[in-house]
Amino acid sequence: MSDKRPTSKHKLDRRLGVNTWGRPKSPLNKREYGPGQHGPQKSRKLSDYGKQLMAKQKLKGYYANIGERAFRRLYAEAIRLTGDSSDNLIGLLESRLDAVVYRMKFAATPFAARQYVSHGHVLVNGKRVTISSFKVSAGDEISLTPKAANMAHIQLACDSAERDLPEYVEVDAKAKKGKFIRVPKKDEVPYPVQMEPNLVIEFYSR
């Protein structure tokens, strides 16, 4: 199984003007203008609304283009929780099962991680979970089915030097299992580009 959405990922990079996942194959490494444009254009100054919208699109896109309805629900939960709403939002995003699979380097991209979950290749505490938005709790063990553990492209993702494991997960790469140690704060998350969850909170709070 392979990640079937390279074109949509590349369009997103060009539209947002950033190498969203920090990957070598991003079109932003070759050109820095949006899809449909025939050359670089002068950047225009964004309004506050434009900055907030861009921040929302970038954060949504990073997590494999989460749907608007689901993303709004995450915002609603983030502001209900105690503490900083921006931290809460990032913590909720990083607690999604597909995000944890990606952080553990069992998948090369968030899109692939979502696909592995939906196809039944991921176990949480030994039980198969096929819902990518499933909320992982601190201490939960994430593992791959024997079939998935032997897939060549999953091994390539595990061996890749593109990303390091963050401190809030621990992984036994040989056994293809790991533990979600804790929910991270936004400053702990290894985004390759700057994320501005505070602007996302402002966008939905308008």
Long-range contacts (C-beta under 8 A, 24 or more apart in sequence): 1-112, 1-115, 1-116, 1-119, 1-151, 1-153, 2-112, 2-153, 3-108, 3-109, 3-111, 3-112, 3-115, 4-111, 4-115, 5-111, 8-65, 9-109, 9-111, 11-35, 12-61, 12-65, 15-57, 16-54, 16-57, 16-58, 16-61, 17-43, 18-58, 18-193, 19-192, 19-193, 20-58, 20-61, 20-62, 20-192, 20-193, 21-62, 21-109, 21-110, 21-192, 22-162, 22-163, 22-192, 22-193, 23-109, 23-162, 24-162, 49-203, 49-206, 51-196, 51-199, 52-199, 52-200, 52-202, 52-203, 52-206, 53-203, 55-195, 55-196, 55-197, 55-199, 55-200, 55-203, 56-199, 56-200, 56-203, 56-204, 58-193, 58-195, 58-196, 59-93, 59-195, 59-196, 59-197, 59-200, 62-110, 62-191, 62-195, 63-93, 63-96, 63-98, 63-99, 63-110, 64-98, 64-109, 64-110, 64-111, 64-113, 64-114, 64-132, 70-133, 72-204, 75-200, 75-201, 75-204, 78-201, 79-201, 79-205, 85-201, 86-186, 86-197, 86-198, 86-200, 86-201, 87-185, 87-186, 87-197, 89-197, 89-200, 89-201, 90-184, 90-185, 90-186, 90-189, 90-195, 90-197, 91-183, 91-184, 91-185, 91-186, 92-135, 94-168, 94-183, 94-184, 94-189, 95-135, 95-136, 95-137, 95-180, 95-183, 96-132, 96-133, 96-134, 96-135, 96-136, 97-122, 97-124, 97-129, 97-131, 97-132, 97-133, 97-134, 97-135, 97-136, 97-142, 98-132, 98-133, 100-136, 100-142, 100-169, 100-180, 101-142, 103-165, 103-166, 103-168, 103-169, 104-142, 104-165, 104-169, 104-171, 104-178, 105-157, 105-158, 105-160, 105-163, 105-165, 105-171, 105-173, 106-142, 106-144, 106-148, 106-154, 106-157, 106-158, 106-176, 107-154, 107-157, 108-153, 108-156, 108-157, 108-160, 108-162, 112-153, 112-157, 116-144, 116-148, 116-154, 120-145, 121-145, 121-147, 121-148, 122-148, 136-180, 137-180, 138-180, 138-181, 138-182, 138-183, 139-179, 139-180, 139-181, 140-179, 140-180, 141-177, 141-178, 141-179, 142-177, 142-178, 142-179, 142-180, 143-175, 143-176, 143-177, 143-178, 144-176, 144-177, 148-176, 149-176, 163-190, 164-190, 166-190
